[in-house]
Amino acid sequence: MSETSERKKISIVVPCYNEEANVRLMRDAIEGRFNEDETLKKYDYDIVFIDNDSTDNTRSELRRLCAEDRAHVKAIFNAKNFGQFNSPYYAMLQTDGDATMLMAADFQDPPELISEFVRSWEEGYRIVIGVKAHSTDGKLVYAFRCMYYKLIKKFSQVDQIEHFTGFGLYDRSFIDVMRELDDPTPFLRGIVAELGFHRKEIPYDQPKRRAGKTSNNFYTLYDAAMLGFTSYTKVGLRIATFAGAICSGLCLLVAFIYLIMKLIWWDRFPAGMTPLLIGMLFLGSVQIFFIGVVGEYILSINQRVMHRPLVVEEERINFPEKREDDSTNKKNEG
């Protein structure tokens, strides 16, 4: 048996979307850590890039990287953009390392922490995650993010992890748990909090992007927030129920008071349209708002019921040939 096969292996998953300026730098940074750091020298490693249908030259650059280092660099090309959650989750299921790391391609998850994560893993922690102590987000975005984390942590039955994006190291035993879930809309942050083993949290300051522009916008941030909200809280539906009951009680009370006043001062108290219009508009706006909340839950249920595959691959590079009896891959690829 060769020395390489005897060593434990760390698989590093790097999701990509329009990261042509970063993927080579990321490969070099990870390679440098494993070649120079005393903690990491004893480990074999591979880097699994998964491209979520980039529109720039990311795929061309990944092909070159795979050709340059067939032993350590792999790539998966998605047929379409399957979202910011499905793509990295799927790539983690394709790894074969003793531990798997997930980190962003834009260097906002510092490669310098790889050795610290691995040392904690060697201490016996099967999950080691990075938690942002400081972020490069704007003050307003950061304030809303903090508010969201506190709300979902307060209302969720699962003790959610604040300022955690998925950056971390996961033992093979937890990757096996992820494979068994068979969830078509996985929310890794919630899964780690709900089903993960005893974990270690390492705080870090999030640096700025090395190059390129972020693909995050209001819609992607909202999508992430609602996925966590509908997957791990019942508060939206409960608030809708309570708000409906309270509004109904207030309306009955106002109607009763209005009737009494009309009966007492029937000749001096005009029954104008203003209070009726205000009441109708108020109740209508409340109903529309909570129909939207219920719709988010229904959308989440619908996505799970349809049970579409996490990702449809267009191509994979430097992976061993799939076996026909590989039921795990068949299940996850639909």
C-alpha positions as a printed NumPy array, in Angstrom:
array([[  0.   ,   0.   ,   0.   ],
       [  1.395,   3.393,  -0.965],
       [  2.135,   6.194,   1.485],
       [ -0.628,   8.342,  -0.076],
       [ -3.3  ,   5.697,   0.409],
       [ -2.295,   5.221,   4.068],
       [ -2.735,   8.896,   4.878],
       [ -6.062,  10.354,   5.874],
       [ -7.648,  12.602,   3.308],
       [ -9.238,  16.042,   3.566],
       [-11.713,  16.962,   0.821],
       [-12.307,  20.665,   0.289],
       [-15.475,  21.787,  -1.501],
       [-15.385,  25.178,  -3.211],
       [-18.69 ,  26.339,  -4.784],
       [-18.264,  28.72 ,  -7.717],
       [-20.406,  31.154,  -9.626],
       [-18.596,  33.672, -11.842],
       [-15.333,  33.308,  -9.93 ],
       [-12.838,  33.185, -12.806],
       [-10.49 ,  35.595, -11.006],
       [-10.5  ,  33.589,  -7.775],
       [-10.441,  29.858,  -8.53 ],
       [ -6.738,  29.648,  -9.392],
       [ -5.801,  31.814,  -6.425],
       [ -7.905,  29.594,  -4.187],
       [ -6.286,  26.43 ,  -5.568],
       [ -2.835,  27.917,  -4.954],
       [ -3.755,  29.022,  -1.428],
       [ -5.093,  25.591,  -0.444],
       [ -2.175,  23.79 ,  -2.071],
       [  0.249,  26.066,  -0.232],
       [ -1.38 ,  25.293,   3.106],
       [ -1.072,  21.524,   2.602],
       [  2.513,  21.762,   1.354],
       [  3.816,  24.15 ,   4.012],
       [  1.774,  23.733,   7.196],
       [  3.145,  21.079,   9.543],
       [ -0.349,  20.066,  10.657],
       [ -1.515,  19.48 ,   7.096],
       [  1.581,  17.879,   5.545],
       [  0.603,  14.457,   6.868],
       [ -2.76 ,  14.545,   5.059],
       [ -3.681,  13.832,   1.488],
       [ -6.219,  16.248,   0.005],
       [ -8.413,  17.005,  -2.955],
       [-10.252,  20.167,  -3.987],
       [-13.744,  19.766,  -5.433],
       [-14.89 ,  22.828,  -7.348],
       [-18.582,  22.84 ,  -8.241],
       [-19.604,  25.434, -10.809],
       [-23.21 ,  26.616, -10.682],
       [-23.536,  27.455, -14.4  ],
       [-21.198,  30.46 , -14.458],
       [-21.551,  32.937, -17.301],
       [-17.886,  34.034, -17.33 ],
       [-14.702,  31.996, -17.925],
       [-14.8  ,  30.097, -14.639],
       [-15.3  ,  26.738, -16.333],
       [-12.399,  27.263, -18.727],
       [-10.147,  28.095, -15.807],
       [-11.356,  25.042, -13.885],
       [-10.611,  22.798, -16.869],
       [ -7.057,  24.109, -16.911],
       [ -6.649,  23.536, -13.18 ],
       [ -7.963,  19.974, -13.497],
       [ -5.553,  19.273, -16.353],
       [ -2.618,  20.664, -14.371],
       [ -3.282,  18.597, -11.25 ],
       [ -5.351,  15.488, -11.867],
       [ -4.51 ,  14.073,  -8.442],
       [ -5.801,  16.944,  -6.335],
       [ -8.262,  19.029,  -8.344],
       [-11.753,  17.892,  -9.351],
       [-14.644,  19.76 , -10.906],
       [-18.397,  19.339, -11.252],
       [-20.282,  21.45 , -13.792],
       [-24.001,  21.901, -13.13 ],
       [-26.386,  21.875, -16.074],
       [-28.184,  24.928, -14.656],
       [-27.918,  27.234, -11.672],
       [-29.447,  25.206,  -8.842],
       [-29.137,  27.845,  -6.152],
       [-26.738,  28.751,  -3.399],
       [-27.745,  25.861,  -1.111],
       [-28.231,  22.819,  -3.331],
       [-24.946,  23.141,  -5.213],
       [-22.47 ,  23.087,  -2.278],
       [-24.552,  20.514,  -0.408],
       [-24.509,  18.207,  -3.418],
       [-20.737,  18.594,  -3.832],
       [-20.2  ,  17.639,  -0.201],
       [-22.063,  14.391,  -0.853],
       [-19.654,  13.576,  -3.692],
       [-16.503,  13.744,  -1.546],
       [-14.593,  10.696,  -0.313],
       [-12.308,  12.262,   2.298],
       [-12.143,  11.332,   5.963],
       [-13.302,  14.903,   6.527],
       [-14.858,  17.476,   4.195],
       [-14.417,  21.226,   4.322],
       [-16.747,  23.77 ,   2.734],
       [-15.395,  27.209,   1.895],
       [-16.265,  30.057,  -0.46 ],
       [-14.224,  30.75 ,  -3.586],
       [-13.98 ,  34.496,  -2.91 ],
       [-11.587,  34.185,   0.094],
       [-14.177,  35.476,   2.555],
       [-13.699,  32.094,   4.225],
       [ -9.958,  32.328,   5.041],
       [ -7.846,  29.337,   3.901],
       [ -5.526,  30.107,   6.84 ],
       [ -8.101,  28.501,   9.134],
       [ -7.84 ,  25.077,   7.481],
       [ -5.063,  23.935,   9.813],
       [ -6.923,  25.165,  12.899],
       [-10.044,  23.303,  11.809],
       [ -8.044,  20.131,  11.24 ],
       [ -6.337,  20.376,  14.636],
       [ -9.744,  20.66 ,  16.305],
       [-10.909,  17.65 ,  14.286],
       [ -7.883,  15.72 ,  15.546],
       [ -8.97 ,  16.58 ,  19.1  ],
       [-12.179,  14.632,  18.499],
       [-14.669,  17.215,  17.238],
       [-16.579,  15.794,  14.296],
       [-17.859,  19.239,  13.286],
       [-15.711,  22.371,  13.395],
       [-17.308,  25.558,  12.06 ],
       [-16.308,  29.161,  11.525],
       [-18.519,  31.836,  13.068],
       [-18.128,  35.408,  11.874],
       [-17.04 ,  37.766,  14.655],
       [-16.822,  40.662,  12.217],
       [-18.204,  41.056,   8.71 ],
       [-17.436,  43.256,   5.723],
       [-21.157,  43.747,   5.086],
       [-22.506,  47.267,   5.231],
       [-23.796,  48.438,   8.598],
       [-27.443,  48.265,   7.523],
       [-27.109,  44.758,   6.039],
       [-25.191,  43.58 ,   9.097],
       [-27.833,  45.033,  11.428],
       [-30.639,  43.242,   9.556],
       [-28.597,  40.038,   9.547],
       [-28.081,  40.224,  13.315],
       [-31.791,  40.899,  13.811],
       [-32.694,  37.903,  11.645],
       [-30.351,  35.553,  13.512],
       [-31.721,  36.644,  16.873],
       [-35.342,  36.267,  15.73 ],
       [-34.923,  32.829,  14.204],
       [-32.884,  31.685,  17.197],
       [-35.617,  32.897,  19.551],
       [-38.524,  31.324,  17.69 ],
       [-36.933,  28.133,  16.383],
       [-37.203,  24.883,  18.3  ],
       [-33.633,  24.2  ,  17.131],
       [-30.82 ,  26.221,  18.688],
       [-29.699,  28.027,  15.527],
       [-26.092,  29.171,  15.063],
       [-25.627,  32.898,  14.662],
       [-23.352,  34.27 ,  11.907],
       [-22.656,  30.825,  10.466],
       [-22.695,  30.395,   6.688],
       [-21.599,  26.759,   6.319],
       [-17.851,  27.391,   6.411],
       [-16.364,  24.536,   8.371],
       [-15.032,  20.994,   8.543],
       [-17.317,  17.966,   8.721],
       [-16.289,  14.444,   9.602],
       [-17.207,  11.646,   7.212],
       [-19.746,  10.356,   9.738],
       [-21.714,  13.616,   9.439],
       [-21.47 ,  13.547,   5.626],
       [-23.09 ,  10.103,   5.846],
       [-25.91 ,  11.662,   7.905],
       [-26.359,  14.28 ,   5.172],
       [-26.582,  11.541,   2.54 ],
       [-29.322,   9.78 ,   4.469],
       [-31.486,  12.917,   4.711],
       [-32.457,  12.912,   1.035],
       [-33.701,  16.516,   1.36 ],
       [-34.411,  18.28 ,  -1.99 ],
       [-34.129,  21.73 ,  -0.359],
       [-31.31 ,  21.359,   2.18 ],
       [-30.458,  24.207,   4.534],
       [-27.009,  23.221,   5.801],
       [-26.91 ,  25.845,   8.56 ],
       [-30.068,  24.441,  10.11 ],
       [-29.061,  20.818,   9.533],
       [-25.792,  21.336,  11.416],
       [-27.654,  22.945,  14.309],
       [-30.384,  20.296,  14.377],
       [-28.6  ,  17.034,  13.578],
       [-24.901,  17.759,  13.959],
       [-22.618,  16.148,  16.503],
       [-21.011,  18.096,  19.328],
       [-19.225,  20.879,  17.503],
       [-16.511,  23.451,  18.012],
       [-17.084,  27.039,  16.9  ],
       [-14.084,  29.115,  15.824],
       [-14.642,  32.881,  15.522],
       [-12.994,  34.732,  12.643],
       [-13.053,  38.143,  11.001],
       [-14.492,  37.926,   7.525],
       [-12.137,  39.582,   5.013],
       [-13.173,  41.348,   1.826],
       [-13.535,  39.503,  -1.451],
       [-10.201,  38.894,  -3.157],
       [-11.564,  39.694,  -6.632],
       [-14.808,  39.956,  -8.582],
       [-18.269,  40.967,  -7.421],
       [-20.622,  39.151,  -5.116],
       [-23.616,  37.398,  -6.674],
       [-25.7  ,  38.017,  -3.559],
       [-28.554,  40.474,  -3.861],
       [-31.801,  41.212,  -2.058],
       [-33.56 ,  38.232,  -3.636],
       [-30.837,  35.686,  -2.726],
       [-30.616,  37.018,   0.825],
       [-34.402,  36.943,   1.147],
       [-34.498,  33.402,  -0.24 ],
       [-31.931,  32.272,   2.321],
       [-33.802,  33.966,   5.149],
       [-37.169,  32.458,   4.198],
       [-35.742,  28.965,   3.751],
       [-34.425,  29.05 ,   7.291],
       [-37.623,  30.675,   8.567],
       [-40.024,  28.17 ,   7.008],
       [-37.826,  25.126,   7.711],
       [-37.189,  25.739,  11.379],
       [-39.961,  27.928,  12.801],
       [-43.733,  27.768,  13.173],
       [-43.939,  31.343,  14.348],
       [-45.244,  32.73 ,  11.039],
       [-48.319,  30.53 ,  11.075],
       [-48.85 ,  31.038,  14.8  ],
       [-48.641,  34.834,  14.457],
       [-51.141,  34.687,  11.582],
       [-53.57 ,  32.746,  13.797],
       [-53.167,  35.06 ,  16.761],
       [-53.292,  38.213,  14.645],
       [-56.488,  37.007,  12.967],
       [-58.095,  36.294,  16.337],
       [-57.036,  39.661,  17.784],
       [-58.21 ,  41.601,  14.725],
       [-61.545,  39.778,  14.796],
       [-61.985,  40.614,  18.47 ],
       [-61.116,  44.276,  17.893],
       [-63.538,  44.51 ,  14.988],
       [-66.357,  43.021,  17.073],
       [-65.555,  45.395,  19.911],
       [-65.496,  48.457,  17.63 ],
       [-68.733,  47.329,  15.955],
       [-70.433,  46.892,  19.329],
       [-69.268,  50.317,  20.565],
       [-70.334,  51.882,  17.278],
       [-73.787,  50.286,  17.583],
       [-74.237,  51.479,  21.186],
       [-73.202,  55.023,  20.297],
       [-75.602,  55.047,  17.358],
       [-78.464,  53.803,  19.495],
       [-77.806,  56.42 ,  22.19 ],
       [-77.138,  59.384,  19.89 ],
       [-78.977,  58.191,  16.791],
       [-79.866,  61.704,  15.638],
       [-76.417,  63.231,  16.297],
       [-74.039,  60.387,  15.438],
       [-73.608,  59.953,  11.636],
       [-72.735,  56.442,  10.399],
       [-70.113,  57.626,   7.928],
       [-68.059,  55.503,   5.529],
       [-64.65 ,  56.534,   6.896],
       [-64.434,  54.013,   9.766],
       [-65.732,  51.281,   7.497],
       [-63.113,  52.   ,   4.836],
       [-60.3  ,  52.184,   7.399],
       [-61.367,  48.891,   8.917],
       [-61.662,  47.161,   5.532],
       [-58.255,  48.406,   4.37 ],
       [-56.607,  47.401,   7.638],
       [-58.082,  43.9  ,   7.647],
       [-57.354,  43.486,   3.931],
       [-53.684,  44.396,   4.386],
       [-53.366,  42.015,   7.351],
       [-54.925,  39.194,   5.331],
       [-52.703,  39.772,   2.31 ],
       [-49.573,  39.857,   4.482],
       [-50.347,  36.563,   6.176],
       [-51.458,  34.928,   2.942],
       [-47.915,  35.674,   1.785],
       [-46.483,  34.105,   4.953],
       [-48.61 ,  30.987,   4.478],
       [-47.567,  30.954,   0.821],
       [-43.894,  30.741,   1.836],
       [-44.634,  27.646,   3.916],
       [-46.647,  26.122,   1.064],
       [-43.812,  26.845,  -1.378],
       [-41.362,  25.086,   0.936],
       [-43.698,  22.086,   1.211],
       [-44.232,  22.042,  -2.547],
       [-40.507,  21.929,  -3.254],
       [-40.09 ,  18.98 ,  -0.922],
       [-43.104,  17.104,  -2.28 ],
       [-41.924,  17.418,  -5.893],
       [-38.6  ,  15.914,  -4.758],
       [-36.527,  17.112,  -7.655],
       [-32.816,  16.206,  -7.68 ],
       [-30.423,  18.478,  -5.811],
       [-28.365,  19.046,  -8.948],
       [-28.247,  17.777, -12.512],
       [-24.651,  17.392, -13.623],
       [-23.481,  18.398, -17.048],
       [-19.934,  17.138, -16.576],
       [-17.493,  16.01 , -13.904],
       [-13.709,  15.991, -14.228],
       [-11.045,  13.856, -12.474],
       [-13.585,  11.76 , -10.582],
       [-13.324,   7.97 , -10.712],
       [-15.814,   6.288, -13.002],
       [-19.211,   5.766, -11.387],
       [-20.24 ,   2.23 , -10.649],
       [-23.635,   1.166, -11.916],
       [-24.583,  -0.087,  -8.44 ],
       [-23.679,   3.196,  -6.735],
       [-27.127,   3.778,  -5.223],
       [-26.039,   6.872,  -3.284],
       [-25.133,   8.823,  -6.397],
       [-28.217,   7.633,  -8.202],
       [-30.438,   8.822,  -5.371],
       [-28.843,  12.259,  -5.151],
       [-28.763,  12.861,  -8.891],
       [-32.376,  11.781,  -9.359]])
